[in-house]
Amino acid sequence: MPLFHPDNRNRSDQHRKIYAYCEIAYTIVDVSAAVLFVVGSVLFFQEATTYAGTWLFLIGSILFGLRPTIKLYREYTYLRMGDYEDITRK
């Protein structure tokens, strides 16, 4: 089972379930980060709200950093399910 291969999600019902949960988490993080960046941008229009806007930018950036972590978690979970010998095959 090579890492990040698109067919990995269909190897079993458990793989499909893990993929679905990770896609939901990925989408929630993606939308949340985008909303924080938009709201943070609006807050930059007034000097009184710039501090809050900066915090929203920081939190949004952290969420964007969480995105690849979700994918790594998914692949790690697949590996824990077995098929270690196939990890380097293409």
C-alpha distances in whole Angstrom, upper triangle without the diagonal:
4,6,9,8,10,9,7,11,12,9,13,16,15,12,15,17,15,15,19,20,18,20,23,23,22,25,27,27,27,30,32,32,33,36,37,37,39,41,42,43,45,47,47,50,52,53,53,50,48,47,45,44,42,41,39,38,36,35,33,32,30,29,27,26,24,22,19,20,19,15,15,15,13,10,12,12,9,8,11,11,9,6,7,8,5,5,8,7,9
4,7,6,9,9,8,12,13,12,15,18,17,14,16,19,17,15,19,20,18,19,23,23,21,24,27,26,26,29,31,30,31,34,35,35,37,40,39,40,43,45,45,48,50,51,51,48,46,45,43,42,40,39,37,35,34,33,31,30,28,27,25,24,22,20,17,18,17,14,13,15,13,9,11,13,10,9,13,13,12,9,9,9,6,4,6,6,6
4,6,9,10,8,11,14,13,16,18,17,13,15,17,15,13,17,18,15,17,20,20,18,21,23,22,22,26,27,26,28,31,31,31,34,36,36,37,40,41,41,44,46,47,48,44,42,41,40,38,36,35,33,32,31,29,28,26,25,23,21,20,19,17,14,14,14,10,9,12,10,6,9,11,9,8,12,13,12,11,10,12,9,6,8,9,9
4,6,9,7,9,12,13,16,18,16,13,14,16,14,11,15,16,13,14,17,17,15,18,21,20,19,23,24,24,25,28,29,29,31,33,33,34,37,38,39,41,44,45,45,42,40,39,37,35,34,33,31,29,29,27,25,24,23,21,19,18,17,14,12,13,12,8,9,11,9,7,10,12,10,11,14,15,15,14,14,15,12,10,11,11,10
4,6,6,8,10,11,14,17,16,12,13,16,14,12,15,17,15,15,19,19,17,20,23,22,22,25,27,26,27,30,31,31,33,36,36,37,39,41,41,44,46,47,48,45,43,42,41,38,37,36,34,33,32,30,28,27,26,24,22,21,20,17,15,17,15,12,12,14,12,9,13,14,11,12,16,15,15,13,14,15,12,10,11,10,9
4,6,7,8,10,13,15,15,11,11,15,13,10,13,16,14,13,17,18,16,18,21,21,20,23,25,25,26,29,30,30,32,34,35,35,38,40,40,43,45,47,47,44,42,42,40,38,37,36,33,32,32,30,28,27,26,24,22,22,20,17,16,17,15,12,14,15,12,11,15,15,12,14,17,17,17,16,17,18,15,14,15,14,12
4,5,6,7,10,13,13,10,10,14,13,11,14,16,15,15,18,20,19,20,23,24,23,26,28,28,29,32,33,33,35,37,38,39,41,43,44,46,49,50,51,47,45,45,43,41,40,39,37,35,35,33,31,30,29,27,25,25,23,20,19,20,18,14,16,17,13,12,15,15,12,14,17,15,15,14,16,17,13,13,15,13,12
4,5,5,9,11,11,7,9,12,11,9,12,14,13,14,17,18,17,19,22,22,22,25,27,27,28,31,32,33,35,37,37,38,41,42,43,46,48,49,50,46,45,44,42,40,39,38,35,34,34,31,30,29,28,25,24,23,21,19,17,18,15,12,13,14,10,9,12,11,8,10,13,11,12,11,13,15,12,11,14,13,12
4,6,8,9,9,5,5,8,8,6,9,11,11,11,14,15,15,17,19,20,20,23,25,25,26,29,30,31,33,35,36,37,39,40,42,44,46,48,48,44,43,42,40,38,38,36,34,33,32,30,28,28,26,24,23,23,20,18,17,17,14,12,14,13,10,10,13,11,9,12,14,12,14,14,16,18,15,15,17,17,16
4,6,7,9,6,6,9,10,9,11,14,14,14,17,19,18,20,22,24,24,26,28,29,30,32,34,34,36,38,39,40,42,44,45,47,50,51,51,47,46,46,43,42,41,40,37,36,36,34,32,31,30,27,26,26,24,21,20,21,18,16,17,17,13,13,16,14,11,14,16,13,14,14,17,19,16,16,19,17,17
4,7,8,6,8,11,11,11,13,16,16,16,19,21,21,22,25,26,26,28,30,31,32,34,36,37,38,40,41,43,45,46,47,50,52,53,53,50,48,48,45,44,43,41,39,38,38,35,34,33,32,29,28,28,25,23,22,22,19,17,18,17,13,13,15,13,10,12,14,11,11,11,14,16,13,14,17,16,16
4,5,5,6,9,10,11,12,14,15,16,19,20,21,22,25,26,27,29,30,31,33,35,36,37,39,41,42,43,45,46,48,50,52,54,53,50,49,48,45,44,44,42,39,39,38,35,34,34,32,30,29,29,26,24,23,23,20,18,19,17,14,14,16,13,10,13,14,10,12,13,16,18,16,17,20,19,20
4,5,5,6,9,10,11,12,14,15,17,19,20,21,23,24,25,27,29,30,31,33,35,36,38,39,40,42,44,45,47,49,51,52,52,48,48,47,44,43,43,40,38,38,37,34,33,33,32,29,29,29,26,24,23,23,19,18,20,18,14,15,17,14,12,15,15,12,14,16,19,21,20,20,23,23,23
4,5,5,6,9,10,11,12,14,15,17,18,20,21,23,24,26,27,28,30,32,33,35,36,38,39,41,42,43,45,48,49,51,50,46,46,44,42,41,41,38,36,36,35,32,31,31,29,26,27,26,23,21,21,20,17,16,17,15,12,13,14,10,9,12,12,9,12,14,17,20,18,18,22,22,23
4,5,5,6,9,10,11,12,14,15,16,18,20,21,22,24,26,27,28,30,31,33,34,36,37,39,41,42,43,46,48,49,49,45,44,43,40,39,39,37,34,34,33,30,29,29,27,25,24,24,21,19,18,18,15,13,14,13,9,10,12,9,7,10,11,9,11,13,15,18,16,16,19,19,19
4,6,5,6,9,10,10,12,14,15,16,18,20,21,22,24,25,27,28,30,31,33,34,36,37,39,40,42,44,46,48,47,44,43,42,40,38,38,36,34,33,33,30,28,29,27,24,24,24,21,19,19,19,15,14,16,14,11,12,14,12,10,14,15,13,15,16,19,21,19,19,22,21,21
4,5,5,6,9,10,11,12,14,15,17,18,20,21,23,24,26,27,29,30,32,33,34,36,38,39,41,43,45,46,46,42,42,41,38,37,37,34,32,32,31,28,27,28,26,23,23,23,20,18,19,18,14,14,16,14,11,13,14,11,11,15,15,13,16,18,20,23,21,21,24,24,24
4,5,5,6,9,10,11,12,14,15,16,18,20,21,22,24,26,27,28,30,32,33,34,36,37,39,41,43,44,44,40,39,38,36,35,34,32,30,30,29,26,25,25,23,20,21,20,17,15,15,14,11,11,12,10,7,10,11,8,8,12,12,11,14,16,18,21,19,18,21,22,22
4,6,5,6,9,10,10,12,14,15,16,18,20,21,22,24,26,27,28,30,31,33,35,36,37,40,42,43,43,39,38,38,35,33,33,31,29,28,28,25,24,24,22,19,19,19,16,14,14,14,10,9,12,10,7,9,12,10,9,13,14,13,16,17,19,21,19,18,21,21,20
4,5,5,6,9,10,11,12,14,15,16,18,20,21,22,24,26,27,28,30,32,33,34,36,39,41,42,42,38,37,37,34,32,33,31,28,28,28,25,23,24,22,19,19,20,17,15,16,16,12,12,14,13,10,13,15,13,13,17,17,16,19,21,22,25,23,22,24,25,24
4,5,5,6,9,10,11,12,14,16,16,18,20,21,23,24,26,27,28,30,32,33,35,37,39,40,40,36,35,34,31,30,31,28,26,26,25,22,21,22,20,17,18,18,15,13,15,14,10,11,13,11,9,13,14,12,13,16,16,16,19,21,22,26,24,22,25,26,26
4,5,5,6,8,10,10,12,14,15,16,18,20,21,22,24,26,26,28,30,31,33,35,37,38,38,34,34,33,30,29,28,26,24,24,23,20,19,19,17,14,15,15,12,10,11,10,6,7,10,8,7,10,12,11,12,15,16,16,19,20,21,24,22,20,23,24,23
4,5,5,6,9,10,10,12,14,15,16,18,20,21,22,24,25,27,29,30,32,34,36,37,37,33,33,32,30,28,28,26,23,23,23,20,18,19,18,15,14,15,13,10,12,12,9,9,12,12,9,12,15,14,14,18,19,19,21,22,23,26,24,22,24,25,24
4,5,5,6,9,10,11,12,14,15,16,18,20,21,22,24,26,27,28,30,33,34,36,36,32,31,31,28,27,27,25,22,22,22,19,17,19,18,14,15,16,13,11,14,14,10,12,15,13,12,15,17,16,17,20,21,21,24,25,26,29,27,25,28,28,27
4,5,5,6,8,10,10,12,14,15,16,18,20,21,22,24,26,27,28,31,33,34,33,30,29,28,25,24,24,22,20,20,19,16,15,16,14,11,12,13,10,9,11,11,8,10,13,11,11,14,16,15,16,19,20,20,23,25,26,29,27,25,27,28,28
4,6,5,6,9,10,11,12,14,15,17,18,20,21,22,25,26,27,30,32,33,33,29,28,28,25,23,23,21,19,18,18,15,13,14,13,10,10,11,8,6,9,9,7,8,11,11,11,14,16,15,17,19,20,21,24,25,25,28,26,24,26,27,26
4,5,5,6,8,10,11,12,14,15,16,18,20,21,23,24,26,28,30,32,32,28,27,27,24,22,23,21,18,18,19,16,14,15,15,11,11,13,11,9,12,13,10,12,15,15,14,17,19,19,20,23,24,24,27,28,29,31,29,27,29,29,28
4,5,5,6,8,10,11,12,14,15,16,18,20,21,22,24,27,28,30,29,26,25,25,22,20,21,19,16,17,17,14,12,14,13,10,11,13,11,10,13,14,11,14,17,16,16,19,20,20,21,24,25,25,28,30,30,33,31,29,31,32,31
4,6,5,6,9,10,10,12,14,15,16,18,20,21,22,25,27,28,28,24,23,23,20,18,18,16,14,14,14,11,9,11,10,6,7,10,7,7,11,11,9,12,15,14,15,18,19,19,21,24,24,25,28,29,29,32,31,28,30,31,30
4,6,5,6,9,10,11,12,14,15,17,19,20,21,24,26,27,28,24,23,23,20,18,18,17,14,14,14,12,9,10,11,7,7,10,9,7,11,12,11,13,16,16,16,19,21,21,22,25,26,27,30,30,30,33,31,28,30,31,29
4,5,5,6,9,10,11,12,14,15,17,18,20,22,24,26,26,22,22,22,19,17,18,17,13,14,15,13,10,12,13,10,10,13,12,11,15,16,14,16,19,19,19,22,24,24,25,28,29,30,32,34,34,37,34,32,33,34,33
4,5,5,6,9,10,11,12,14,15,16,18,21,22,24,23,20,19,19,16,15,16,14,10,11,12,9,7,10,11,8,9,12,11,11,15,16,15,17,20,19,20,23,24,24,26,29,29,30,33,35,35,38,36,33,35,36,35
4,5,5,6,9,10,10,12,14,15,17,19,21,22,22,19,18,17,15,13,13,12,9,8,10,7,4,7,8,6,6,10,10,10,13,14,14,16,19,19,20,23,24,25,26,29,29,31,33,35,34,37,35,32,33,35,33
4,5,5,6,9,10,11,13,14,15,18,20,22,22,18,18,18,16,13,14,14,10,10,12,11,7,9,12,9,9,13,13,12,16,17,17,18,21,22,22,25,27,27,29,31,32,33,36,36,36,39,37,34,35,36,34
4,5,5,6,8,10,11,12,14,16,18,20,20,16,16,17,14,12,14,13,9,10,12,11,8,11,13,11,12,15,15,15,19,20,19,21,24,24,25,27,29,29,31,33,34,35,38,39,39,42,40,37,38,39,38
4,6,5,6,8,10,10,12,15,16,18,18,14,13,14,11,9,10,9,5,7,9,7,5,9,11,9,11,14,14,15,18,19,19,22,24,24,25,28,29,29,31,33,34,36,38,40,39,42,40,37,38,40,39
4,6,5,6,9,10,11,13,15,17,17,14,13,14,11,8,9,10,7,6,9,9,6,8,11,10,10,14,15,15,18,20,20,22,24,25,26,28,30,31,32,34,35,37,39,40,40,42,40,37,38,39,38
4,5,5,6,9,10,12,14,16,17,14,13,15,12,9,12,12,9,9,12,12,10,12,15,14,14,17,18,18,21,23,23,25,27,28,28,31,33,33,35,37,38,39,42,43,42,45,43,40,41,42,40
4,5,5,6,9,10,12,14,14,11,11,12,10,7,10,11,7,9,12,12,10,13,15,15,15,19,19,20,23,24,24,26,29,29,30,33,34,34,36,38,39,41,43,44,44,47,45,42,43,44,43
4,5,5,6,9,11,12,13,9,8,9,7,4,7,8,5,6,9,10,9,11,14,14,15,17,19,20,23,24,24,26,28,29,30,33,34,34,36,38,39,41,43,44,44,47,45,42,43,44,43
4,5,5,7,10,12,13,10,9,11,10,7,9,11,9,8,12,13,11,13,16,16,16,19,21,21,24,25,26,28,30,31,32,34,36,36,38,40,41,43,45,46,45,48,46,43,43,45,43
4,5,6,8,11,12,9,9,12,10,8,11,13,11,11,15,15,14,16,19,19,19,22,23,24,27,28,29,31,33,33,34,37,38,39,41,43,44,45,48,49,48,51,49,46,47,48,46
4,5,6,8,8,5,6,8,7,5,9,10,9,10,13,14,14,16,19,19,20,22,24,25,28,29,29,31,33,34,35,38,39,39,41,43,44,46,48,49,49,52,50,47,48,49,48
4,5,7,9,6,5,8,9,6,8,11,11,10,13,15,15,16,19,20,20,22,24,25,28,29,30,32,34,35,36,38,39,40,42,44,45,47,49,50,49,52,50,47,47,49,47
4,7,9,8,8,11,12,9,12,15,14,14,17,19,18,20,23,23,23,26,28,28,31,32,33,35,37,38,39,41,43,44,45,47,48,50,52,53,53,55,53,50,50,52,50
4,5,6,7,10,11,10,12,15,15,15,18,20,20,21,24,25,25,27,29,30,33,34,35,37,39,40,41,43,44,45,47,49,50,52,54,55,55,57,55,52,53,54,53
4,5,5,8,10,10,11,14,15,15,18,20,20,21,24,25,26,28,29,31,34,34,35,38,39,40,42,44,45,46,48,49,50,52,55,56,55,57,56,52,53,55,53
4,6,7,9,10,12,13,14,16,18,19,20,22,24,25,26,28,30,31,34,34,35,38,39,40,42,44,45,45,48,49,50,52,55,56,55,58,56,53,54,56,55
4,6,5,6,9,10,11,12,15,16,17,18,20,21,23,25,26,28,31,31,32,34,36,36,38,40,41,42,44,46,46,48,51,52,51,54,53,49,50,52,51
4,5,5,6,9,10,10,12,14,15,16,18,20,21,23,24,26,29,29,30,33,34,35,37,39,39,41,43,44,45,47,50,51,50,52,51,47,48,50,49
4,5,5,7,9,10,11,13,14,16,17,19,20,21,23,25,28,28,29,32,33,33,35,38,38,39,42,43,43,46,48,49,48,51,50,46,47,49,48
4,5,5,6,9,10,11,12,14,16,17,18,20,21,23,26,26,27,30,31,31,33,36,36,37,39,41,41,43,46,47,47,50,48,45,46,48,47
4,5,5,6,9,10,10,12,14,15,16,18,20,21,24,25,26,28,30,30,32,34,35,36,38,40,41,42,45,46,45,48,47,43,44,46,45
4,5,5,6,9,10,11,13,14,15,17,19,20,23,23,25,27,28,29,31,33,34,35,37,39,39,41,44,45,44,46,45,42,42,45,43
4,5,5,6,8,10,11,12,14,15,17,19,22,21,23,26,26,27,29,31,31,32,35,36,37,39,42,43,42,45,44,40,41,43,43
4,5,5,6,8,10,10,12,14,15,17,20,20,21,24,25,25,27,30,30,31,33,35,36,37,40,41,41,44,42,39,40,42,41
4,6,5,6,9,10,10,12,14,16,18,19,20,23,24,25,26,29,29,31,33,34,35,37,39,40,39,42,41,37,38,40,39
4,5,5,6,9,10,11,13,15,17,17,19,21,22,23,25,27,27,29,31,32,33,35,38,39,38,40,39,36,36,39,38
4,5,5,6,9,10,11,13,16,15,17,19,20,21,23,25,25,26,29,30,31,33,35,37,36,39,38,34,36,38,37
4,5,5,6,9,10,11,14,15,15,18,19,20,22,24,25,26,28,30,30,32,35,36,35,38,36,33,34,36,35
4,5,5,6,9,10,12,13,15,17,18,19,21,23,24,25,27,28,29,32,34,35,33,36,35,31,32,34,33
4,5,5,6,9,11,11,13,15,16,17,19,21,21,22,25,26,27,29,31,32,31,34,33,29,31,33,32
4,5,5,7,10,10,11,13,15,15,17,19,20,21,23,25,25,27,30,31,30,33,32,28,30,32,31
4,5,5,8,10,11,12,14,15,17,18,20,21,23,24,26,27,29,30,29,32,30,27,28,30,29
4,5,7,7,9,11,12,13,15,17,17,19,21,22,23,26,28,28,27,30,28,25,26,28,27
4,6,5,6,9,10,10,13,15,15,16,19,20,21,23,25,26,25,28,27,24,25,27,27
4,5,5,7,9,10,11,13,15,16,17,19,20,22,24,25,24,27,25,22,24,25,24
4,5,5,6,9,10,11,12,14,15,17,18,20,22,22,21,24,22,19,20,22,21
4,5,5,6,9,10,10,12,14,15,16,19,20,22,20,23,22,19,21,23,23
4,5,5,6,9,10,11,12,14,15,17,19,21,20,23,22,19,21,23,22
4,5,5,6,9,10,11,12,14,16,18,18,18,21,19,16,18,19,19
4,5,5,6,8,10,11,12,14,16,17,16,18,17,14,16,18,18
4,6,5,6,9,10,10,13,15,16,16,19,18,15,18,20,21
4,5,5,6,9,10,11,13,15,15,18,17,14,17,18,19
4,5,5,6,9,10,11,12,12,15,13,11,13,15,15
4,5,5,6,9,10,12,11,14,14,11,14,16,17
4,5,5,7,9,12,12,15,15,13,16,18,19
4,5,5,7,9,10,13,12,11,14,15,16
4,5,5,7,6,10,10,8,12,14,15
4,5,8,8,12,13,12,15,17,19
4,7,9,12,12,12,16,17,19
4,6,9,9,10,14,14,17
4,6,6,7,11,11,14
4,5,6,9,10,14
4,6,8,9,12
4,6,5,9
4,6,8
4,7
4
